[in-house]
Amino acid sequence: MKNNYKLTLSRETGNIISFIDESGFDYIECETPLVTLSLLDKSGNRTTVSNGRVDKITEDNNKTTIYYSNFGNLNINVTAYLLFDDSDLIKMRLKIENNSNLKLECSLYPGLTIKNRLGYDDYRLFWPAMEGVEIIDENFRTELMSHADYTIYPAKGWQGIYPGACPMQYMAYYNGINGLYLASHDENCRVKLIEWKPENNGIRLIEQVYIDEESNVFEYDYDVVLGVFKGNYYDASEIYRKWLYSSKILSFNKLIDNKELPKWMFEPLTVITFPIRGKCDTDNDKSKKEYYPYTKCLPYIEKYQNYFNNRQMVLLMHWEGTAPWAPPYVWPPFGEKKYFDELEKGIHDKDNLFGLYCSGLGWTEKHLYYPYNREEDFKKNNIDKIVQRGPKRNLEYTTTCFHIRNGYELCPACAETKEIARKEAENIAKGTNLDYIQFFDQDLGGNTYPCYANNHGHVEIPGRWMAESMSEISDIMREEFKKYHPNKNTIIGCEAAACEPLLDKLRFNDIRYNLDLMYGIPVPMYHYCFGEYVVNFMGNHTTATRLLDTKKYPDNIFYRTGYSFAQGDILTFMLKNDGKINWEWNVAWNDDDEPDQEEYLRYSKMLNDLRNGPLYNHLRYGKMIKPLKVDCGKYIEKIDRANLVRELEEIISTRYLFDNKDIQLFVNFNSENKSFNVDYKNGKIKLLDGSTIDIDNNGDVTMPGHTAGYLEIN
């Protein structure tokens, strides 16, 4: 074996028929077309074609070239290039000469269907959606969220759209010893579908790029990388991070060197949320106004400020004077403005911070819970001319928040959309003095959704123009806040972590790794890649307890909070009645089913004090590295559907390097003591109070329940 892999191509088709690593394991389940193209006619009808027989294959030193003519019986020539100059990684590019009368929409290359050993022999799939998830059982997604269908319109919200809900562009399949790596090393951040689905008894890995160029010749300007590696998702992520650090994607300052961001982003801080009306996301009880007038929040803000002994970022939900989650119009605030102003003053007088949740750049025609209807405005103001269209350019309601509203997504390339965003920013900036606004809620990762319109000033295919337009809008809004508050840097953020092309514009965001509990097990790979550059807060964790009995599994919230702490997030608390903490944002307010307030607050304060004390620099500026191996038991949750069982490691562990000081964190989120083994002998895990837990000469440890500590590694 010349390299650390053996790739076999079909001489007849060019398809990959075998890919074997050093262990002798062949990853390929079945032969899959090497290249698949999607094309559109002038009416938006889609034609999908895949390669048949090759014209010829040539080999020159470390390069193999595969030629196809009359691709799919169309006047299209395709050339695939495979470069074997690395012992672990194959670099692949594609050239498409389209002389047909159809418009090239996207290309899927290379075609790969791997063996499905999920749940057997410890095989797992890493998928970079929602900040990173390890797939162990395909049935979670099959039951709880639809699989990919190779299309990206209409928008499906939480799927593998890059850049967006999928903030990175790599996948991996491994058993902890050997693994397969598939990635797009594309510093220009072209729109892609980074996805997977069960297919032909295997798992189809989808690396599909959208062609946002008008020329009839398209040639990849980046490498699609297929290779092998040793280890697990950390090792795959190290390949990707090494490339990232060499790319222009991270051409801006790390947090430790950034002098433009406000100091509060680095100071001790916790986030608390108040719903001004209603009890949770889809609550239909409009009479429930626990925190109206707004000043009702003030005693609870003081309570949490005193308890955590640090500033509070106060985030309001359901505060909009229009209707909750009814974008794009939010101002003025609900109720009497004087109460809103008194809250703002009370927050700032105590040196706390004020922020608002908004709803992004959709356009709401009708709210399904509140008396909000703009159907006439839609017609009168010709809003249909600036909403996103599909390939056939027909109007379709958005699928984001479909259970809350009927509406559309505005196309950010349109001047009218930019003006709507500017006007909303102006209204808010004139009316209040915010420190933070999560304006791009539902615009996942800060990006917009696909649009195929031919009269919006962008190419007729989803592409790089999407993130470029969103970046421009964030700049326009920022200018409005600066105009009215010249001495303040009002931070704008989004739902989910900022995607790669928007990292430098959206530096403080509402992370949503908890959504990965509907697919598999969250893993902190977003922080691994970008933790030195951006700050995230724990977010409102909506749907985290979906189909889960909170009475049976009260440690779930301890797990999520411990996980957020361990990956460096600022802790967030979703408040219900009487200033108490709820399981998550979208759970009913039941006093007989709520977290143990005293114990949960004690645990959270301990984590927060660690973050602000001995781990101050590591959890703000440190570089995450692969942790020492930890062997522990499983925390089991039975999902109330289709006999699904979620297995989490009983001990959460991450590792950071800062200023040559190497530390590994350990969190026991369980209420009971847990024993585990770490690949380190005769050490001491330090706790907040200065006491230690011994690691014996076999690496064995017993940690008390609801406890966290850290090991200084020599």
C-alpha positions as CSV (number, residue, x, y, z in Angstrom):
1,M,0.0,0.0,0.0
2,K,1.8,3.2,-1.2
3,N,-0.3,5.5,0.9
4,N,-2.3,4.8,4.2
5,Y,-5.3,3.9,2.0
6,K,-6.1,2.0,-1.1
7,L,-8.7,3.6,-3.5
8,T,-10.1,1.5,-6.3
9,L,-12.0,3.1,-9.2
10,S,-14.1,1.4,-11.8
11,R,-12.3,1.4,-15.1
12,E,-15.8,1.5,-16.8
13,T,-17.5,4.3,-14.8
14,G,-14.8,6.0,-12.7
15,N,-16.9,5.3,-9.6
16,I,-15.3,4.6,-6.3
17,I,-15.8,0.8,-5.7
18,S,-13.4,0.4,-2.8
19,F,-11.7,2.6,-0.2
20,I,-9.6,0.6,2.3
21,D,-7.6,1.9,5.3
22,E,-4.5,0.4,7.0
23,S,-6.7,-2.0,9.0
24,G,-8.1,-3.6,5.9
25,F,-11.6,-2.2,6.4
26,D,-13.3,-1.2,3.2
27,Y,-15.6,1.7,3.8
28,I,-17.6,1.4,0.6
29,E,-21.1,-0.3,0.8
30,C,-21.9,-0.1,-2.9
31,E,-20.8,1.6,-6.1
32,T,-22.3,5.1,-6.3
33,P,-22.1,7.5,-9.3
34,L,-18.9,9.5,-8.9
35,V,-20.6,12.7,-10.2
36,T,-24.2,13.8,-10.1
37,L,-25.4,17.1,-11.6
38,S,-28.6,18.9,-11.1
39,L,-29.8,21.3,-13.9
40,L,-32.8,23.6,-14.3
41,D,-34.7,24.6,-17.4
42,K,-36.0,28.1,-17.9
43,S,-39.2,27.2,-16.1
44,G,-37.3,25.8,-13.1
45,N,-37.9,22.2,-13.8
46,R,-35.1,20.1,-12.4
47,T,-33.2,17.4,-14.3
48,T,-30.7,15.2,-12.3
49,V,-28.1,13.2,-14.2
50,S,-25.2,11.0,-13.1
51,N,-22.2,9.7,-14.9
52,G,-22.3,6.5,-17.0
53,R,-19.3,5.1,-18.7
54,V,-16.0,7.1,-18.9
55,D,-14.4,8.2,-22.1
56,K,-11.0,7.6,-20.7
57,I,-8.9,7.6,-17.5
58,T,-5.3,8.8,-17.5
59,E,-2.7,8.5,-14.8
60,D,0.3,10.8,-14.5
61,N,2.6,10.4,-11.4
62,N,0.2,11.1,-8.5
63,K,-2.7,12.4,-10.5
64,T,-5.7,10.5,-12.0
65,T,-8.0,12.3,-14.5
66,I,-11.4,10.9,-15.5
67,Y,-13.1,12.2,-18.6
68,Y,-16.8,12.1,-19.4
69,S,-18.5,13.5,-22.5
70,N,-22.2,13.8,-23.3
71,F,-22.8,13.6,-19.6
72,G,-26.3,12.3,-18.9
73,N,-26.9,12.3,-22.7
74,L,-26.6,16.1,-22.6
75,N,-24.1,18.4,-24.2
76,I,-22.0,18.5,-21.1
77,N,-18.3,17.5,-20.6
78,V,-17.1,16.6,-17.1
79,T,-13.5,16.1,-16.0
80,A,-12.7,14.7,-12.5
81,Y,-9.2,15.1,-11.0
82,L,-7.8,13.1,-8.2
83,L,-4.5,14.0,-6.7
84,F,-2.6,11.5,-4.5
85,D,0.4,13.5,-3.3
86,D,-0.5,13.0,0.4
87,S,-0.2,9.7,2.3
88,D,-3.5,10.3,4.0
89,L,-5.7,12.6,1.9
90,I,-6.9,12.6,-1.7
91,K,-7.5,16.0,-3.2
92,M,-10.4,16.0,-5.7
93,R,-11.6,18.7,-8.1
94,L,-14.1,18.8,-10.9
95,K,-14.5,20.7,-14.2
96,I,-17.9,21.0,-15.9
97,E,-18.4,22.4,-19.4
98,N,-22.1,22.9,-19.8
99,N,-23.1,23.5,-23.4
100,S,-26.7,22.3,-22.9
101,N,-29.7,24.5,-22.8
102,L,-30.1,23.9,-19.1
103,K,-28.7,25.9,-16.2
104,L,-26.3,24.1,-13.8
105,E,-27.7,24.2,-10.3
106,C,-25.3,22.0,-8.3
107,S,-22.9,19.2,-8.4
108,L,-22.5,16.3,-6.0
109,Y,-18.9,15.0,-6.0
110,P,-17.6,12.5,-5.0
111,G,-20.4,10.0,-4.8
112,L,-19.9,7.9,-1.7
113,T,-22.1,5.3,0.0
114,I,-20.3,3.9,3.0
115,K,-21.1,0.8,5.1
116,N,-23.7,1.5,7.8
117,R,-22.2,0.1,11.0
118,L,-23.7,2.7,13.3
119,G,-24.3,1.0,16.6
120,Y,-21.9,-1.8,15.8
121,D,-18.2,-2.1,16.4
122,D,-18.3,1.4,17.9
123,Y,-18.7,3.1,14.5
124,R,-20.0,6.6,14.5
125,L,-20.6,9.4,12.1
126,F,-19.6,13.0,12.8
127,W,-21.9,15.6,11.2
128,P,-21.0,19.4,11.6
129,A,-24.6,20.5,11.8
130,M,-25.8,22.6,14.8
131,E,-22.2,23.0,16.1
132,G,-21.4,19.3,15.8
133,V,-23.1,16.0,16.5
134,E,-22.0,12.4,16.7
135,I,-24.5,10.0,15.0
136,I,-24.7,6.6,16.7
137,D,-28.2,5.5,15.6
138,E,-29.8,6.6,12.4
139,N,-33.3,6.1,13.9
140,F,-33.1,9.2,16.0
141,R,-33.2,11.3,12.9
142,T,-35.6,9.0,11.1
143,E,-38.1,9.4,13.9
144,L,-37.5,13.0,15.0
145,M,-36.3,15.0,11.9
146,S,-36.4,14.4,8.2
147,H,-33.4,13.2,6.3
148,A,-31.9,15.1,3.4
149,D,-33.6,15.0,0.0
150,Y,-30.8,16.6,-2.0
151,T,-32.7,19.9,-2.3
152,I,-32.5,23.1,-0.2
153,Y,-35.7,24.9,-1.1
154,P,-38.1,25.3,0.5
155,A,-35.8,25.9,3.5
156,K,-36.1,23.1,6.1
157,G,-34.5,25.0,8.9
158,W,-32.4,22.6,10.8
159,Q,-30.6,20.7,8.1
160,G,-27.1,20.5,6.6
161,I,-27.1,23.8,4.7
162,Y,-23.6,25.3,4.7
163,P,-23.0,28.1,5.6
164,G,-25.9,28.3,8.0
165,A,-27.3,25.7,10.4
166,C,-24.3,23.6,9.3
167,P,-21.5,26.0,10.2
168,M,-18.6,23.9,9.0
169,Q,-17.9,21.8,5.9
170,Y,-16.5,18.4,6.9
171,M,-17.7,14.9,8.0
172,A,-16.0,11.9,9.4
173,Y,-16.8,8.2,10.0
174,Y,-14.7,6.2,12.5
175,N,-14.5,3.6,15.2
176,G,-12.1,5.5,17.5
177,I,-9.1,3.7,15.9
178,N,-9.4,4.4,12.2
179,G,-11.6,6.7,10.3
180,L,-12.7,8.3,7.0
181,Y,-12.6,12.0,6.5
182,L,-14.6,13.9,3.8
183,A,-14.4,17.7,3.6
184,S,-14.6,20.7,1.3
185,H,-11.5,22.8,2.0
186,D,-13.2,25.9,0.5
187,E,-12.1,29.2,1.9
188,N,-14.6,31.0,-0.4
189,C,-17.4,29.4,1.5
190,R,-19.6,28.3,-1.4
191,V,-23.1,27.2,-0.5
192,K,-23.3,23.5,0.0
193,L,-25.5,20.6,1.2
194,I,-23.3,18.8,3.8
195,E,-25.6,15.9,4.6
196,W,-26.0,12.2,5.1
197,K,-28.9,9.7,4.7
198,P,-29.5,6.0,4.9
199,E,-29.5,4.7,1.3
200,N,-29.0,1.3,-0.4
201,N,-28.3,-0.4,3.0
202,G,-25.5,2.0,3.6
203,I,-25.0,5.7,4.5
204,R,-24.8,8.2,1.6
205,L,-22.4,11.0,2.4
206,I,-23.5,14.2,0.5
207,E,-21.0,16.9,-0.4
208,Q,-23.0,19.0,-2.9
209,V,-22.0,22.5,-4.0
210,Y,-24.2,25.1,-5.7
211,I,-22.9,26.8,-8.8
212,D,-23.4,30.6,-8.4
213,E,-21.6,31.6,-11.6
214,E,-23.0,32.6,-15.0
215,S,-20.2,31.0,-17.1
216,N,-20.9,27.8,-18.9
217,V,-17.6,26.5,-17.5
218,F,-17.3,25.8,-13.8
219,E,-14.2,24.5,-12.2
220,Y,-13.8,23.8,-8.5
221,D,-11.4,26.4,-7.0
222,Y,-11.0,24.2,-3.9
223,D,-10.2,20.7,-2.9
224,V,-12.8,18.2,-1.9
225,V,-10.8,16.0,0.4
226,L,-11.3,12.3,1.0
227,G,-8.9,10.6,3.3
228,V,-8.1,8.4,6.3
229,F,-7.0,9.3,9.9
230,K,-6.5,7.7,13.3
231,G,-8.8,8.4,16.2
232,N,-12.2,10.0,16.5
233,Y,-14.0,13.3,15.8
234,Y,-11.2,15.3,17.5
235,D,-8.6,13.9,15.1
236,A,-10.8,14.6,12.1
237,S,-11.5,18.1,13.4
238,E,-7.7,18.6,13.8
239,I,-7.3,18.0,10.0
240,Y,-10.0,20.6,9.3
241,R,-8.7,23.1,11.9
242,K,-5.2,22.9,10.5
243,W,-6.6,23.8,7.1
244,L,-8.8,26.5,8.6
245,Y,-5.8,28.2,10.3
246,S,-4.1,28.4,6.9
247,S,-7.2,29.8,5.1
248,K,-8.5,33.3,4.8
249,I,-11.6,32.4,6.8
250,L,-9.8,33.1,10.0
251,S,-8.0,36.2,8.8
252,F,-9.3,38.4,11.7
253,N,-8.0,38.7,15.3
254,K,-8.4,36.1,17.9
255,L,-10.4,37.2,20.9
256,I,-7.4,37.8,23.0
257,D,-6.0,40.3,20.5
258,N,-9.3,42.0,19.6
259,K,-9.5,45.5,20.9
260,E,-12.8,46.4,19.1
261,L,-15.2,44.2,21.0
262,P,-16.9,45.5,24.2
263,K,-15.2,44.5,27.4
264,W,-18.4,42.9,28.8
265,M,-17.9,40.0,26.4
266,F,-14.9,38.9,28.4
267,E,-15.9,39.9,31.9
268,P,-17.8,37.6,34.3
269,L,-21.3,37.4,32.9
270,T,-24.5,35.3,33.0
271,V,-27.5,35.6,30.7
272,I,-31.1,35.6,32.0
273,T,-34.2,35.6,29.9
274,F,-37.7,36.9,30.6
275,P,-40.8,36.2,28.5
276,I,-42.9,39.4,28.7
277,R,-46.2,37.7,27.7
278,G,-47.1,34.1,27.4
279,K,-45.5,31.2,29.2
280,C,-43.4,29.7,26.4
281,D,-42.9,29.6,22.6
282,T,-46.3,28.6,21.4
283,D,-48.3,29.5,24.5
284,N,-51.8,30.7,23.5
285,D,-52.7,32.3,26.8
286,K,-52.4,35.9,25.9
287,S,-53.6,37.1,29.3
288,K,-50.5,35.6,31.0
289,K,-48.1,38.5,31.5
290,E,-45.8,37.4,34.3
291,Y,-43.3,40.1,33.6
292,Y,-45.5,43.0,32.5
293,P,-45.2,45.8,33.5
294,Y,-41.5,45.3,32.5
295,T,-40.4,46.5,35.9
296,K,-41.5,43.2,37.4
297,C,-38.2,41.9,36.1
298,L,-36.1,44.2,38.3
299,P,-36.1,42.2,41.6
300,Y,-35.2,39.0,39.8
301,I,-32.3,40.7,37.9
302,E,-31.0,41.9,41.3
303,K,-31.4,38.4,42.7
304,Y,-29.3,36.8,40.0
305,Q,-26.7,39.6,40.0
306,N,-26.2,39.1,43.7
307,Y,-26.2,35.3,43.6
308,F,-23.7,35.0,40.8
309,N,-21.8,38.1,41.8
310,N,-21.4,39.3,38.2
311,R,-23.2,41.3,35.6
312,Q,-26.4,40.0,34.0
313,M,-27.2,40.1,30.3
314,V,-31.0,40.5,30.4
315,L,-32.6,39.2,27.3
316,L,-36.3,39.8,26.7
317,M,-38.6,37.4,24.8
318,H,-42.1,38.0,23.5
319,W,-41.6,41.7,24.1
320,E,-42.5,42.8,20.5
321,G,-45.3,45.2,20.0
322,T,-46.4,43.3,16.9
323,A,-46.5,39.6,17.9
324,P,-43.9,37.1,19.2
325,W,-41.7,35.7,16.5
326,A,-43.4,37.6,13.7
327,P,-40.6,39.1,11.7
328,P,-39.4,41.5,10.5
329,Y,-41.3,44.3,12.4
330,V,-40.7,44.3,16.1
331,W,-40.9,47.9,17.3
332,P,-42.4,49.5,19.4
333,P,-42.4,47.2,22.4
334,F,-45.5,45.7,23.8
335,G,-47.5,47.7,26.2
336,E,-46.7,51.1,27.7
337,K,-43.3,52.3,26.6
338,K,-42.6,54.0,29.9
339,Y,-42.4,50.6,31.6
340,F,-39.9,49.4,29.0
341,D,-37.8,52.5,29.6
342,E,-37.9,52.0,33.3
343,L,-36.7,48.5,32.9
344,E,-33.8,49.7,30.7
345,K,-32.9,52.3,33.2
346,G,-33.0,49.8,36.1
347,I,-30.8,47.4,34.2
348,H,-28.2,50.0,33.4
349,D,-28.3,51.7,36.7
350,K,-27.1,48.5,38.3
351,D,-24.3,48.1,35.7
352,N,-26.1,45.2,34.0
353,L,-26.6,44.7,30.2
354,F,-29.8,44.9,28.1
355,G,-30.6,42.8,25.1
356,L,-33.5,41.7,22.9
357,Y,-34.5,38.6,21.0
358,C,-35.9,39.4,17.6
359,S,-37.0,37.1,14.7
360,G,-34.8,37.7,11.7
361,L,-35.6,38.6,8.1
362,G,-38.8,36.6,7.5
363,W,-42.0,38.4,6.6
364,T,-45.1,37.4,8.6
365,E,-48.4,37.5,6.8
366,K,-50.5,36.0,9.6
367,H,-49.7,34.9,13.2
368,L,-51.4,31.7,14.3
369,Y,-51.7,32.6,18.0
370,Y,-52.0,36.4,18.2
371,P,-54.3,38.8,16.3
372,Y,-51.6,39.9,13.8
373,N,-52.5,39.9,10.2
374,R,-50.8,41.8,7.4
375,E,-52.3,40.1,4.3
376,E,-53.4,43.4,2.9
377,D,-50.0,45.0,3.5
378,F,-48.4,42.1,1.7
379,K,-50.4,43.0,-1.4
380,K,-50.4,46.8,-1.0
381,N,-46.6,47.0,-0.6
382,N,-45.8,44.3,-3.2
383,I,-43.8,42.3,-0.7
384,D,-44.1,39.3,-3.0
385,K,-41.4,41.0,-5.2
386,I,-38.8,40.7,-2.5
387,V,-39.5,37.3,-0.9
388,Q,-37.4,34.3,-1.7
389,R,-38.5,32.1,-4.5
390,G,-37.9,28.5,-5.4
391,P,-36.6,27.2,-8.8
392,K,-40.0,27.6,-10.4
393,R,-40.2,31.1,-8.8
394,N,-43.5,30.4,-7.1
395,L,-44.4,31.7,-3.7
396,E,-44.2,29.2,-0.9
397,Y,-44.7,29.7,2.8
398,T,-41.5,29.3,4.9
399,T,-41.1,26.1,6.8
400,T,-39.3,28.0,9.6
401,C,-41.6,28.5,12.6
402,F,-44.5,27.2,10.4
403,H,-46.3,26.3,13.7
404,I,-46.3,29.9,14.8
405,R,-46.9,31.9,11.6
406,N,-47.7,31.9,7.9
407,G,-45.2,33.9,6.0
408,Y,-42.1,34.1,3.8
409,E,-38.4,34.7,3.9
410,L,-37.2,38.1,2.6
411,C,-34.3,38.0,0.1
412,P,-31.4,40.1,1.6
413,A,-30.1,40.9,-1.9
414,C,-33.1,43.2,-2.5
415,A,-32.7,46.9,-1.7
416,E,-36.2,46.9,-0.1
417,T,-35.1,44.2,2.4
418,K,-32.0,46.1,3.3
419,E,-34.2,49.2,3.9
420,I,-36.6,47.2,6.1
421,A,-33.7,46.0,8.2
422,R,-32.2,49.5,8.4
423,K,-35.5,51.0,9.5
424,E,-36.0,48.4,12.2
425,A,-32.5,49.1,13.5
426,E,-33.1,52.8,13.4
427,N,-36.4,52.4,15.3
428,I,-34.8,50.3,18.0
429,A,-31.7,52.5,18.2
430,K,-33.8,55.6,18.6
431,G,-36.1,54.0,21.1
432,T,-33.7,52.3,23.5
433,N,-30.1,51.9,24.4
434,L,-29.2,48.2,23.8
435,D,-26.0,46.4,24.5
436,Y,-27.0,43.3,22.4
437,I,-29.6,42.3,19.9
438,Q,-30.1,38.8,18.7
439,F,-31.7,40.2,15.6
440,F,-31.0,37.2,13.2
441,D,-33.1,34.7,15.1
442,Q,-34.2,32.0,12.7
443,D,-31.5,33.1,10.2
444,L,-29.5,30.2,11.4
445,G,-25.8,30.9,11.7
446,G,-26.5,34.4,10.5
447,N,-27.1,33.4,6.9
448,T,-30.3,33.6,4.9
449,Y,-32.2,30.8,3.1
450,P,-31.9,29.9,-0.6
451,C,-33.5,32.0,-3.3
452,Y,-33.7,31.3,-7.1
453,A,-35.4,34.6,-8.1
454,N,-34.2,36.2,-11.4
455,N,-35.0,39.8,-10.5
456,H,-33.3,40.3,-7.1
457,G,-29.9,41.4,-8.3
458,H,-28.2,38.0,-7.5
459,V,-27.5,35.0,-9.7
460,E,-30.5,32.7,-10.0
461,I,-28.9,30.0,-7.8
462,P,-28.2,30.0,-4.1
463,G,-24.6,31.0,-3.5
464,R,-22.0,33.2,-1.9
465,W,-24.2,36.3,-2.4
466,M,-26.4,35.1,0.5
467,A,-23.8,35.5,3.2
468,E,-22.4,38.6,1.5
469,S,-25.9,40.2,1.6
470,M,-26.4,39.3,5.2
471,S,-23.0,40.7,6.1
472,E,-24.0,43.9,4.4
473,I,-27.2,44.1,6.3
474,S,-25.4,43.6,9.6
475,D,-23.1,46.5,8.7
476,I,-26.1,48.7,7.8
477,M,-27.8,47.9,11.1
478,R,-24.6,48.5,13.0
479,E,-24.2,51.9,11.5
480,E,-27.7,52.8,12.8
481,F,-26.8,51.8,16.3
482,K,-23.6,53.7,16.1
483,K,-25.3,56.8,14.8
484,Y,-27.6,57.0,17.8
485,H,-25.2,55.6,20.4
486,P,-21.7,56.7,19.1
487,N,-19.9,55.8,22.3
488,K,-21.2,52.2,22.4
489,N,-20.5,49.1,20.3
490,T,-23.9,47.4,20.2
491,I,-23.3,43.7,19.3
492,I,-25.6,42.0,16.8
493,G,-26.0,38.2,16.9
494,C,-27.9,35.3,15.5
495,E,-29.6,32.0,16.4
496,A,-27.1,29.2,16.3
497,A,-23.3,29.8,16.1
498,A,-22.1,32.1,13.4
499,C,-21.2,30.3,10.2
500,E,-17.8,30.6,8.6
501,P,-18.2,33.6,6.3
502,L,-19.9,35.6,9.1
503,L,-17.6,34.8,12.0
504,D,-16.1,38.3,12.1
505,K,-19.5,40.1,11.9
506,L,-21.4,38.0,14.5
507,R,-19.3,37.5,17.6
508,F,-21.8,36.8,20.4
509,N,-24.5,34.2,19.5
510,D,-27.2,31.9,20.8
511,I,-25.6,28.5,20.4
512,R,-28.0,25.6,19.6
513,Y,-26.1,22.4,20.0
514,N,-29.1,21.1,22.0
515,L,-30.9,20.6,18.7
516,D,-28.4,17.8,18.1
517,L,-30.1,15.7,20.8
518,M,-32.7,15.0,18.1
519,Y,-30.0,13.5,15.9
520,G,-27.4,12.0,18.2
521,I,-24.9,13.2,20.8
522,P,-23.6,16.8,20.7
523,V,-19.8,17.2,20.5
524,P,-17.9,20.5,21.0
525,M,-16.3,20.8,17.5
526,Y,-17.5,24.3,16.7
527,H,-15.6,25.5,19.8
528,Y,-12.7,23.3,18.8
529,C,-12.5,25.1,15.5
530,F,-13.5,28.6,16.4
531,G,-13.3,29.0,20.2
532,E,-10.4,31.4,20.1
533,Y,-12.3,33.7,17.8
534,V,-15.9,33.9,18.9
535,V,-18.1,34.0,22.1
536,N,-21.3,32.1,22.5
537,F,-23.9,31.9,25.2
538,M,-25.8,28.8,26.2
539,G,-29.0,29.9,24.4
540,N,-32.6,29.2,25.3
541,H,-32.3,25.4,24.6
542,T,-35.7,25.2,23.0
543,T,-36.9,21.6,22.3
544,A,-34.0,20.2,24.4
545,T,-36.4,18.1,26.4
546,R,-38.6,17.2,23.4
547,L,-40.1,13.7,24.1
548,L,-38.3,13.5,27.4
549,D,-39.9,13.0,30.8
550,T,-38.2,15.7,32.9
551,K,-39.4,14.1,36.1
552,K,-37.6,10.9,35.2
553,Y,-34.5,12.6,34.0
554,P,-33.9,15.8,36.1
555,D,-30.2,15.6,35.5
556,N,-30.7,16.4,31.8
557,I,-30.5,20.2,32.6
558,F,-27.4,19.5,34.7
559,Y,-25.8,17.8,31.7
560,R,-26.6,20.6,29.2
561,T,-25.3,23.2,31.6
562,G,-22.2,21.2,32.3
563,Y,-21.6,20.7,28.6
564,S,-22.0,24.5,27.9
565,F,-19.5,25.3,30.7
566,A,-17.0,22.7,29.4
567,Q,-17.1,24.1,25.9
568,G,-16.6,27.7,27.1
569,D,-20.1,29.1,26.7
570,I,-21.6,31.8,28.9
571,L,-24.3,30.2,31.1
572,T,-28.0,31.1,30.3
573,F,-31.1,30.7,32.5
574,M,-34.6,30.6,31.1
575,L,-36.9,32.1,33.8
576,K,-40.5,31.0,34.4
577,N,-42.9,32.3,37.0
578,D,-41.6,34.0,40.1
579,G,-38.1,34.3,38.7
580,K,-37.5,30.6,38.9
581,I,-35.5,28.6,36.3
582,N,-37.3,26.3,33.8
583,W,-36.0,23.2,32.1
584,E,-35.7,25.2,28.8
585,W,-37.6,27.9,26.9
586,N,-40.4,25.9,25.5
587,V,-41.6,23.9,28.5
588,A,-44.9,24.6,30.3
589,W,-44.6,26.4,33.7
590,N,-45.5,23.6,36.1
591,D,-44.5,24.2,39.7
592,D,-44.7,20.4,40.4
593,D,-42.3,19.7,37.6
594,E,-39.3,22.1,37.6
595,P,-35.6,21.8,38.3
596,D,-34.5,21.6,41.9
597,Q,-34.0,25.4,42.2
598,E,-31.5,25.3,45.1
599,E,-29.4,22.5,43.8
600,Y,-29.3,23.6,40.2
601,L,-28.3,27.2,41.2
602,R,-25.6,25.9,43.5
603,Y,-24.2,23.7,40.7
604,S,-24.5,26.6,38.1
605,K,-22.7,29.0,40.5
606,M,-19.9,26.5,41.1
607,L,-19.4,26.2,37.3
608,N,-19.6,29.9,36.8
609,D,-17.2,30.6,39.6
610,L,-14.7,28.1,38.0
611,R,-15.2,30.0,34.7
612,N,-14.5,33.3,36.3
613,G,-11.7,32.1,38.7
614,P,-9.0,29.5,38.0
615,L,-10.3,28.8,34.4
616,Y,-10.8,32.5,33.4
617,N,-8.3,32.6,30.6
618,H,-8.6,29.0,29.4
619,L,-12.4,29.2,28.9
620,R,-12.2,32.6,27.2
621,Y,-9.1,32.5,25.1
622,G,-7.7,29.0,25.3
623,K,-7.3,26.6,22.4
624,M,-9.3,23.4,22.8
625,I,-7.2,20.2,22.2
626,K,-8.1,16.5,22.3
627,P,-8.6,15.4,25.9
628,L,-6.9,12.5,27.6
629,K,-9.0,9.4,27.2
630,V,-11.8,9.0,29.8
631,D,-13.5,5.7,30.4
632,C,-16.8,6.0,32.3
633,G,-20.3,4.7,32.5
634,K,-23.4,5.7,30.5
635,Y,-26.1,8.1,31.5
636,I,-29.3,6.6,29.9
637,E,-32.4,8.5,28.8
638,K,-35.4,6.7,27.3
639,I,-37.1,8.7,24.6
640,D,-40.8,8.5,24.7
641,R,-41.1,7.4,21.1
642,A,-40.1,4.3,19.0
643,N,-38.1,2.8,21.9
644,L,-35.2,5.2,21.3
645,V,-32.5,5.4,24.0
646,R,-30.0,8.2,24.3
647,E,-26.7,7.3,25.8
648,L,-24.4,10.1,27.2
649,E,-21.0,9.8,28.8
650,E,-21.5,10.1,32.6
651,I,-18.4,12.4,32.7
652,I,-18.1,15.5,30.5
653,S,-14.4,16.2,29.8
654,T,-12.7,18.9,27.6
655,R,-9.1,20.1,27.5
656,Y,-7.6,23.5,26.8
657,L,-4.1,25.0,26.3
658,F,-3.4,28.6,27.2
659,D,-0.1,30.3,27.7
660,N,1.6,26.8,27.8
661,K,-0.6,25.8,30.7
662,D,-2.5,22.5,29.8
663,I,-5.7,21.7,31.8
664,Q,-8.5,19.2,31.4
665,L,-11.9,19.7,32.8
666,F,-14.1,17.0,34.4
667,V,-17.9,17.5,35.1
668,N,-20.0,15.0,36.8
669,F,-23.5,16.3,36.0
670,N,-25.2,13.3,37.7
671,S,-26.7,13.7,41.1
672,E,-24.8,10.6,42.3
673,N,-21.1,9.9,42.7
674,K,-19.5,8.5,39.6
675,S,-16.3,6.6,39.2
676,F,-14.2,6.7,36.0
677,N,-10.7,6.2,34.6
678,V,-8.5,8.8,33.0
679,D,-5.3,8.2,31.0
680,Y,-3.2,9.9,33.7
681,K,-1.7,8.5,36.8
682,N,-1.1,10.0,40.3
683,G,-2.7,13.3,39.7
684,K,-5.1,15.6,41.5
685,I,-8.3,17.1,40.2
686,K,-8.7,20.6,41.7
687,L,-12.1,21.8,42.9
688,L,-13.3,25.3,43.4
689,D,-12.9,25.4,47.1
690,G,-9.3,24.4,46.9
691,S,-9.8,20.7,47.8
692,T,-8.7,18.0,45.4
693,I,-9.8,14.6,44.2
694,D,-7.1,12.0,43.8
695,I,-6.3,10.1,40.6
696,D,-4.6,6.9,41.7
697,N,-1.7,5.1,40.0
698,N,-4.2,3.3,37.8
699,G,-5.9,6.5,36.7
700,D,-9.1,5.7,38.7
701,V,-11.2,8.5,40.1
702,T,-14.4,8.9,42.0
703,M,-16.1,12.3,41.7
704,P,-19.1,13.5,43.8
705,G,-22.4,14.2,42.1
706,H,-23.0,17.7,40.5
707,T,-19.3,18.5,40.7
708,A,-16.7,19.9,38.4
709,G,-12.9,20.3,38.6
710,Y,-9.8,20.5,36.6
711,L,-6.5,18.7,36.2
712,E,-3.3,20.5,35.5
713,I,-1.3,18.3,33.0
714,N,2.4,18.4,33.3
